[in-house]
């Protein structure tokens, strides 16, 4: 990860990390990245009850102003969609651009 940070800074970009902290490993990685002096911007995509509907018809809802509609099903796919959402937010893309995928 340190190599990525240096590469991004050398390219004039702000490094952004998207980490799923739903489990112990992800939480540990988040703590390692989010420390004083790391010069890394962290962001959180928080979802509450009812923000995403996941059923056999797919995944839909609205998170951080981004409308989500997918024919994929299951929590695993929802986590991947949220990761992509986090990347889009980290890259400062407009919500409508993120929604298009």
N, CA and C atoms as a LAMMPS dump frame, in Angstrom:
ITEM: TIMESTEP
0
ITEM: NUMBER OF ATOMS
303
ITEM: BOX BOUNDS ff ff ff
-5.0000000000000000e+02 5.0000000000000000e+02
-5.0000000000000000e+02 5.0000000000000000e+02
-5.0000000000000000e+02 5.0000000000000000e+02
ITEM: ATOMS id mol type element x y z
1 1 1 N 0.823 -1.189 0
2 1 2 C 0 0 0
3 1 3 C 0.87 1.258 0
4 2 1 N 1.974 1.216 0.711
5 2 2 C 2.852 2.39 0.75
6 2 3 C 3.338 2.758 -0.647
7 3 1 N 3.609 1.749 -1.47
8 3 2 C 4.03 2.008 -2.841
9 3 3 C 2.947 2.726 -3.631
10 4 1 N 1.692 2.333 -3.412
11 4 2 C 0.568 2.989 -4.077
12 4 3 C 0.489 4.46 -3.694
13 5 1 N 0.672 4.754 -2.406
14 5 2 C 0.6 6.131 -1.924
15 5 3 C 1.66 6.973 -2.614
16 6 1 N 2.882 6.467 -2.677
17 6 2 C 3.96 7.211 -3.336
18 6 3 C 3.685 7.387 -4.829
19 7 1 N 3.18 6.328 -5.471
20 7 2 C 2.854 6.396 -6.899
21 7 3 C 1.793 7.456 -7.144
22 8 1 N 0.737 7.464 -6.329
23 8 2 C -0.342 8.438 -6.502
24 8 3 C 0.17 9.857 -6.304
25 9 1 N 0.958 10.064 -5.262
26 9 2 C 1.486 11.408 -5.002
27 9 3 C 2.427 11.865 -6.11
28 10 1 N 3.262 10.951 -6.619
29 10 2 C 4.164 11.306 -7.716
30 10 3 C 3.384 11.697 -8.97
31 11 1 N 2.199 11.119 -9.14
32 11 2 C 1.353 11.436 -10.295
33 11 3 C 0.482 12.665 -10.037
34 12 1 N 0.643 13.279 -8.857
35 12 2 C -0.141 14.468 -8.53
36 12 3 C -1.556 14.16 -8.108
37 13 1 N -1.818 12.947 -7.691
38 13 2 C -3.155 12.522 -7.287
39 13 3 C -3.224 12.357 -5.776
40 14 1 N -4.419 12.509 -5.246
41 14 2 C -4.639 12.276 -3.82
42 14 3 C -4.96 10.801 -3.624
43 15 1 N -4.162 10.079 -2.817
44 15 2 C -4.444 8.656 -2.619
45 15 3 C -5.753 8.451 -1.868
46 16 1 N -6.541 7.502 -2.32
47 16 2 C -7.81 7.157 -1.683
48 16 3 C -7.836 5.65 -1.496
49 17 1 N -8.22 5.219 -0.325
50 17 2 C -8.348 3.785 -0.056
51 17 3 C -9.799 3.476 0.262
52 18 1 N -10.301 2.398 -0.297
53 18 2 C -11.644 1.92 0.012
54 18 3 C -11.475 0.548 0.643
55 19 1 N -11.879 0.435 1.906
56 19 2 C -11.711 -0.805 2.654
57 19 3 C -13.047 -1.21 3.243
58 20 1 N -13.429 -2.45 3.023
59 20 2 C -14.63 -2.977 3.659
60 20 3 C -14.246 -3.384 5.077
61 21 1 N -14.704 -2.62 6.049
62 21 2 C -14.333 -2.87 7.448
63 21 3 C -15.4 -3.668 8.181
64 22 1 N -16.127 -4.514 7.446
65 22 2 C -17.181 -5.33 8.061
66 22 3 C -16.645 -6.501 8.871
67 23 1 N -15.371 -6.847 8.674
68 23 2 C -14.815 -7.97 9.42
69 23 3 C -13.526 -7.537 10.123
70 24 1 N -12.961 -8.429 10.894
71 24 2 C -11.788 -8.094 11.703
72 24 3 C -10.597 -7.676 10.837
73 25 1 N -10.359 -8.375 9.715
74 25 2 C -9.228 -8.029 8.863
75 25 3 C -9.417 -6.643 8.243
76 26 1 N -10.608 -6.387 7.723
77 26 2 C -10.886 -5.085 7.129
78 26 3 C -10.757 -3.962 8.138
79 27 1 N -11.224 -4.194 9.344
80 27 2 C -11.11 -3.184 10.395
81 27 3 C -9.647 -2.934 10.743
82 28 1 N -8.848 -3.994 10.804
83 28 2 C -7.421 -3.839 11.08
84 28 3 C -6.736 -3.04 9.974
85 29 1 N -7.053 -3.355 8.739
86 29 2 C -6.484 -2.637 7.614
87 29 3 C -6.898 -1.169 7.655
88 30 1 N -8.135 -0.899 7.974
89 30 2 C -8.605 0.48 8.086
90 30 3 C -7.825 1.251 9.142
91 31 1 N -7.573 0.609 10.284
92 31 2 C -6.807 1.265 11.352
93 31 3 C -5.37 1.533 10.92
94 32 1 N -4.783 0.599 10.181
95 32 2 C -3.409 0.784 9.709
96 32 3 C -3.311 1.946 8.72
97 33 1 N -4.306 2.077 7.877
98 33 2 C -4.301 3.129 6.863
99 33 3 C -4.643 4.476 7.475
100 34 1 N -5.598 4.505 8.368
101 34 2 C -6.123 5.747 8.934
102 34 3 C -5.376 6.088 10.219
103 35 1 N -4.156 6.61 10.058
104 35 2 C -3.36 6.963 11.222
105 35 3 C -2.756 8.349 11.009
106 36 1 N -2.439 9.044 12.075
107 36 2 C -1.86 10.382 11.933
108 36 3 C -0.587 10.343 11.086
109 37 1 N -0.461 11.308 10.202
110 37 2 C 0.714 11.396 9.354
111 37 3 C 0.659 10.54 8.107
112 38 1 N -0.397 9.768 7.934
113 38 2 C -0.485 8.898 6.767
114 38 3 C -0.806 9.675 5.501
115 39 1 N -1.379 10.859 5.641
116 39 2 C -1.739 11.702 4.502
117 39 3 C -2.656 10.973 3.53
118 40 1 N -3.565 10.216 4.075
119 40 2 C -4.53 9.485 3.262
120 40 3 C -5.92 9.914 3.704
121 41 1 N -6.74 10.258 2.736
122 41 2 C -8.105 10.649 3.055
123 41 3 C -8.953 9.392 3.154
124 42 1 N -9.67 9.278 4.246
125 42 2 C -10.572 8.14 4.398
126 42 3 C -12.006 8.639 4.289
127 43 1 N -12.87 7.757 3.877
128 43 2 C -14.278 8.101 3.812
129 43 3 C -15.076 6.895 4.243
130 44 1 N -16.271 7.16 4.663
131 44 2 C -17.149 6.076 5.087
132 44 3 C -18.459 6.195 4.328
133 45 1 N -18.941 5.081 3.862
134 45 2 C -20.26 5.017 3.262
135 45 3 C -21.122 4.296 4.277
136 46 1 N -21.935 5.068 4.983
137 46 2 C -22.737 4.441 6.023
138 46 3 C -24.129 4.151 5.479
139 47 1 N -24.611 2.977 5.811
140 47 2 C -25.957 2.613 5.397
141 47 3 C -26.762 2.255 6.628
142 48 1 N -27.973 2.665 6.604
143 48 2 C -28.871 2.373 7.708
144 48 3 C -29.941 1.392 7.263
145 49 1 N -30.765 0.987 8.214
146 49 2 C -31.845 0.065 7.873
147 49 3 C -32.739 0.658 6.788
148 50 1 N -32.963 -0.102 5.764
149 50 2 C -33.842 0.342 4.696
150 50 3 C -33.167 1.123 3.587
151 51 1 N -31.878 1.448 3.726
152 51 2 C -31.19 2.196 2.665
153 51 3 C -31.028 1.363 1.404
154 52 1 N -30.735 0.089 1.572
155 52 2 C -30.602 -0.832 0.448
156 52 3 C -31.605 -1.961 0.609
157 53 1 N -32.276 -2.273 -0.467
158 53 2 C -33.16 -3.441 -0.459
159 53 3 C -32.469 -4.518 -1.288
160 54 1 N -32.27 -5.675 -0.671
161 54 2 C -31.6 -6.793 -1.329
162 54 3 C -32.56 -7.967 -1.314
163 55 1 N -32.997 -8.382 -2.505
164 55 2 C -33.89 -9.526 -2.594
165 55 3 C -33.658 -10.236 -3.924
166 56 1 N -34.531 -11.153 -4.275
167 56 2 C -34.346 -11.921 -5.51
168 56 3 C -34.511 -11.07 -6.763
169 57 1 N -35.079 -9.886 -6.63
170 57 2 C -35.226 -8.985 -7.78
171 57 3 C -33.984 -8.129 -7.992
172 58 1 N -33.065 -8.126 -7.022
173 58 2 C -31.83 -7.373 -7.171
174 58 3 C -31.519 -6.515 -5.962
175 59 1 N -30.73 -5.499 -6.199
176 59 2 C -30.266 -4.591 -5.154
177 59 3 C -30.661 -3.181 -5.585
178 60 1 N -31.324 -2.461 -4.706
179 60 2 C -31.716 -1.099 -5.039
180 60 3 C -31.805 -0.236 -3.802
181 61 1 N -31.666 1.048 -4.016
182 61 2 C -31.741 2.001 -2.923
183 61 3 C -30.987 3.263 -3.28
184 62 1 N -30.711 4.064 -2.271
185 62 2 C -29.945 5.289 -2.473
186 62 3 C -28.993 5.464 -1.306
187 63 1 N -27.72 5.609 -1.612
188 63 2 C -26.664 5.78 -0.616
189 63 3 C -25.847 7.011 -0.994
190 64 1 N -25.657 7.901 -0.056
191 64 2 C -24.839 9.1 -0.276
192 64 3 C -25.244 9.863 -1.532
193 65 1 N -26.548 9.908 -1.802
194 65 2 C -27.064 10.64 -2.96
195 65 3 C -26.934 9.901 -4.277
196 66 1 N -26.506 8.64 -4.236
197 66 2 C -26.338 7.851 -5.457
198 66 3 C -27.438 6.787 -5.503
199 67 1 N -28.219 6.805 -6.586
200 67 2 C -29.262 5.79 -6.763
201 67 3 C -28.624 4.493 -7.244
202 68 1 N -28.968 3.418 -6.564
203 68 2 C -28.4 2.106 -6.871
204 68 3 C -29.498 1.198 -7.387
205 69 1 N -29.244 0.606 -8.554
206 69 2 C -30.15 -0.381 -9.132
207 69 3 C -29.298 -1.459 -9.793
208 70 1 N -29.466 -2.681 -9.345
209 70 2 C -28.705 -3.784 -9.918
210 70 3 C -29.561 -5.037 -9.934
211 71 1 N -29.423 -5.84 -10.97
212 71 2 C -30.118 -7.124 -11.03
213 71 3 C -29.375 -8.203 -10.248
214 72 1 N -28.16 -7.897 -9.802
215 72 2 C -27.412 -8.844 -8.967
216 72 3 C -28.132 -9.006 -7.636
217 73 1 N -27.923 -10.134 -6.985
218 73 2 C -28.555 -10.368 -5.691
219 73 3 C -27.501 -10.735 -4.654
220 74 1 N -27.868 -10.634 -3.408
221 74 2 C -27.028 -11.104 -2.32
222 74 3 C -26.173 -10.027 -1.677
223 75 1 N -25.843 -10.275 -0.405
224 75 2 C -25.045 -9.338 0.376
225 75 3 C -23.644 -9.157 -0.207
226 76 1 N -23.058 -10.229 -0.742
227 76 2 C -21.721 -10.144 -1.321
228 76 3 C -21.7 -9.122 -2.458
229 77 1 N -22.677 -9.189 -3.341
230 77 2 C -22.745 -8.237 -4.447
231 77 3 C -23.039 -6.829 -3.949
232 78 1 N -23.859 -6.708 -2.911
233 78 2 C -24.121 -5.386 -2.328
234 78 3 C -22.825 -4.78 -1.785
235 79 1 N -21.994 -5.597 -1.142
236 79 2 C -20.712 -5.106 -0.634
237 79 3 C -19.822 -4.628 -1.772
238 80 1 N -19.802 -5.36 -2.884
239 80 2 C -19.006 -4.946 -4.038
240 80 3 C -19.525 -3.631 -4.624
241 81 1 N -20.837 -3.485 -4.683
242 81 2 C -21.424 -2.239 -5.185
243 81 3 C -21.041 -1.08 -4.271
244 82 1 N -21.086 -1.303 -2.955
245 82 2 C -20.705 -0.248 -2.02
246 82 3 C -19.221 0.109 -2.151
247 83 1 N -18.393 -0.868 -2.453
248 83 2 C -16.97 -0.595 -2.684
249 83 3 C -16.807 0.291 -3.916
250 84 1 N -17.501 -0.048 -4.985
251 84 2 C -17.433 0.774 -6.202
252 84 3 C -17.95 2.183 -5.925
253 85 1 N -18.996 2.282 -5.118
254 85 2 C -19.534 3.582 -4.72
255 85 3 C -18.469 4.385 -3.973
256 86 1 N -17.781 3.724 -3.043
257 86 2 C -16.719 4.383 -2.289
258 86 3 C -15.594 4.885 -3.178
259 87 1 N -15.235 4.097 -4.184
260 87 2 C -14.198 4.515 -5.13
261 87 3 C -14.667 5.754 -5.893
262 88 1 N -15.913 5.726 -6.362
263 88 2 C -16.449 6.874 -7.088
264 88 3 C -16.458 8.135 -6.245
265 89 1 N -16.872 8.005 -4.989
266 89 2 C -16.869 9.154 -4.084
267 89 3 C -15.438 9.624 -3.842
268 90 1 N -14.534 8.675 -3.625
269 90 2 C -13.137 9.018 -3.398
270 90 3 C -12.514 9.738 -4.577
271 91 1 N -12.951 9.403 -5.784
272 91 2 C -12.452 10.061 -6.99
273 91 3 C -13.216 11.342 -7.296
274 92 1 N -14.146 11.691 -6.425
275 92 2 C -14.944 12.925 -6.538
276 92 3 C -15.784 12.963 -7.806
277 93 1 N -16.301 11.786 -8.188
278 93 2 C -17.204 11.728 -9.334
279 93 3 C -18.588 12.215 -8.919
280 94 1 N -19.334 12.717 -9.869
281 94 2 C -20.703 13.165 -9.605
282 94 3 C -21.588 11.945 -9.359
283 95 1 N -22.598 12.081 -8.484
284 95 2 C -23.474 10.942 -8.174
285 95 3 C -24.088 10.285 -9.421
286 96 1 N -24.476 11.079 -10.414
287 96 2 C -25.096 10.491 -11.608
288 96 3 C -24.083 9.685 -12.41
289 97 1 N -22.826 10.053 -12.364
290 97 2 C -21.771 9.29 -13.049
291 97 3 C -21.557 7.959 -12.323
292 98 1 N -21.507 8.015 -11.002
293 98 2 C -21.342 6.784 -10.21
294 98 3 C -22.523 5.854 -10.447
295 99 1 N -23.724 6.402 -10.479
296 99 2 C -24.934 5.585 -10.661
297 99 3 C -24.933 4.853 -11.994
298 100 1 N -24.334 5.448 -13.013
299 100 2 C -24.284 4.784 -14.33
300 100 3 C -23.298 3.625 -14.331
301 101 1 N -22.39 3.603 -13.353
302 101 2 C -21.421 2.51 -13.275
303 101 3 C -20.22 2.801 -14.094
